[in-house]
Amino acid sequence: MLPPLTHEHDLYSSQSLDLTTQYGQELASSCLDGLPPFEESSSYAGTSSSDNRPTVKYVQPPNPGWKYGDTIYSTDRGRKWMEGATDDNWVHHHTDKEDPKKIYTLLMSGVQPRPIAFVSSISADGNENLAPYSFFQVLCHSPPIMMISGITSLGVKDTIANIQATKDFTVNIISLPWIEQANAASVDAPTHISEWDVTGLTKEPSTHVQAARVKESAFSMECTLWDKYDVIQPDTGATGSTVIFGLIKCIHTRKDVLNTRGLVDPAKFQAMSRMGDISYGLVTEAFRLPRPSWTADGEAMERTIDKGVVNQPQDFWYSSAL
Ligand SMILES: Cc1cc2nc3c(=O)[nH]c(=O)nc-3n(C[C@H](O)[C@H](O)[C@H](O)COP(=O)(O)O)c2cc1C
């Protein structure tokens, strides 16, 4: 049973969907199905330091003593995790048979956290536009290319149309202190409405492209249209999504979010990510794991290969043999 759309829910769910259509209504409802109620008394506090900023706590990795070949059954946490991997405990979704609404909500919740591109663009007749896109990723660094994907099944999104028309845009990473403003820009406003005016965010002129960047963002990328790819539904021939590839021409970083190496410090940056449904996430805990190198670790890896990894079944670890 789907929960009724409250005013609050209408506001949130209209972010990505045309609620005037039955499909949009159903899709919105399916994103919200089973969500816990908002706890109004527990607004976001974060882990405050003296300047009221959340900090990222760096902790030990979950199994610091891990050695090549140690399987998941070698720790309590791993064994507990694998208790859920029994043969009868899986749901298998065949995408060609499943309701697309279900696939949408599954992908939104299963592929998380996703980075969010807060995209500023301008239409052919000069209307300025802002909107968040979490089908977003950096693809390569030389040349520096990123992508966003706009769902077109309910009509072409303004951002996607604008970028194709005027060939440039900016991607701004959202930080916690202005998440409400950014979220407001996902409203399904008519094309002639500029989301800048409802968000209270500040336009900062770009140096390489026409579209402004967002001054509140501590990390912005000025991009030009590199390519686009229409994703066609195999059964109907309709365009399901349009993927925009952008060439990153200029990157603006705010000095006070950088560490001593000149790189973005996650604790200062407080970057927002998209979780499933209408949830946002903030990383507050992290750990470092060195990347293995064949020069340093090849011998140990070869020994493990020679020995053969024995993935002991769960029963073994619980048996009295140990
Ligand atoms: C955090 C967040 C991420 C979103 N990601 C996407 C996305 O990747 N693709 C998409 O088509 N819509 C996405 N949406 C919905 C769009 O932001 C929404 O449809 C917006 O109205 C589009 O604006 P535009 O037509 O001005 O481009 C997202 C919404 C939110 C709140």
The ligand as an SDF file (V2000), in Angstrom:
LIG
                    3D

 31 33  0  0  0  0  0  0  0  0999 V2000
   19.3580   15.0440   -5.9040 C   0  0  0  0  0  0  0  0  0  0  0  0
   18.6270   14.9330   -7.2070 C   0  0  0  0  0  0  0  0  0  0  0  0
   19.1980   14.2770   -8.2610 C   0  0  0  0  0  0  0  0  0  0  0  0
   18.5420   14.1840   -9.4950 C   0  0  0  0  0  0  0  0  0  0  0  0
   19.1430   13.5230  -10.5210 N   0  0  0  0  0  0  0  0  0  0  0  0
   18.5420   13.4680  -11.7200 C   0  0  0  0  0  0  0  0  0  0  0  0
   19.1840   12.8030  -12.8070 C   0  0  0  0  0  0  0  0  0  0  0  0
   20.3020   12.3020  -12.7110 O   0  0  0  0  0  0  0  0  0  0  0  0
   18.5290   12.7850  -13.9990 N   0  0  0  0  0  0  0  0  0  0  0  0
   17.3110   13.3650  -14.1680 C   0  0  0  0  0  0  0  0  0  0  0  0
   16.7760   13.3100  -15.2710 O   0  0  0  0  0  0  0  0  0  0  0  0
   16.6950   14.0110  -13.1460 N   0  0  0  0  0  0  0  0  0  0  0  0
   17.2900   14.0820  -11.9410 C   0  0  0  0  0  0  0  0  0  0  0  0
   16.6890   14.7430  -10.9170 N   0  0  0  0  0  0  0  0  0  0  0  0
   15.4560   15.4510  -11.1670 C   0  0  0  0  0  0  0  0  0  0  0  0
   15.7330   16.8300  -11.7840 C   0  0  0  0  0  0  0  0  0  0  0  0
   16.5330   17.6190  -10.9290 O   0  0  0  0  0  0  0  0  0  0  0  0
   14.3650   17.5310  -11.9890 C   0  0  0  0  0  0  0  0  0  0  0  0
   13.6210   16.8080  -12.9410 O   0  0  0  0  0  0  0  0  0  0  0  0
   14.5050   18.9610  -12.4170 C   0  0  0  0  0  0  0  0  0  0  0  0
   13.2360   19.5420  -12.4240 O   0  0  0  0  0  0  0  0  0  0  0  0
   15.0980   19.0700  -13.8040 C   0  0  0  0  0  0  0  0  0  0  0  0
   15.2430   20.4160  -14.0650 O   0  0  0  0  0  0  0  0  0  0  0  0
   15.4450   21.0090  -15.5040 P   0  0  0  0  0  0  0  0  0  0  0  0
   14.2510   20.5590  -16.3500 O   0  0  0  0  0  0  0  0  0  0  0  0
   15.4590   22.4750  -15.2400 O   0  0  0  0  0  0  0  0  0  0  0  0
   16.7300   20.4790  -16.0300 O   0  0  0  0  0  0  0  0  0  0  0  0
   17.2840   14.8010   -9.6560 C   0  0  0  0  0  0  0  0  0  0  0  0
   16.6830   15.4490   -8.5730 C   0  0  0  0  0  0  0  0  0  0  0  0
   17.3360   15.5110   -7.3620 C   0  0  0  0  0  0  0  0  0  0  0  0
   16.7020   16.2110   -6.2080 C   0  0  0  0  0  0  0  0  0  0  0  0
  1  2  1  0
  2  3  1  0
  2 30  2  0
  3  4  2  0
  4  5  1  0
  4 28  1  0
  5  6  2  0
  6  7  1  0
  6 13  1  0
  7  8  2  0
  7  9  1  0
  9 10  1  0
 10 11  2  0
 10 12  1  0
 12 13  2  0
 13 14  1  0
 14 15  1  0
 14 28  1  0
 15 16  1  0
 16 17  1  0
 16 18  1  0
 18 19  1  0
 18 20  1  0
 20 21  1  0
 20 22  1  0
 22 23  1  0
 23 24  1  0
 24 25  2  0
 24 26  1  0
 24 27  1  0
 28 29  2  0
 29 30  1  0
 30 31  1  0
M  END
$$$$
